């Protein structure tokens, strides 16, 4: 039985911009995890103080907007969590 001819594969084309792209950093910055955890805990404590004080504290003048401030800290924590590797 005759041997079939061997085909040579063409090399895949890689654009220059992709071939020499900057490497993605492997590690997150050292400050990221502590800042993320601090934002989560600060938001949680803010909301707990708001409920325990019968909506009088942490800032008495803004009333229910204290919930927005607490959830704002938690949102900052989540936005930092998206950058964590």
Helices and strands as residue ranges (DSSP letters): H 16-19, H 30-52, G 60-62, H 65-81
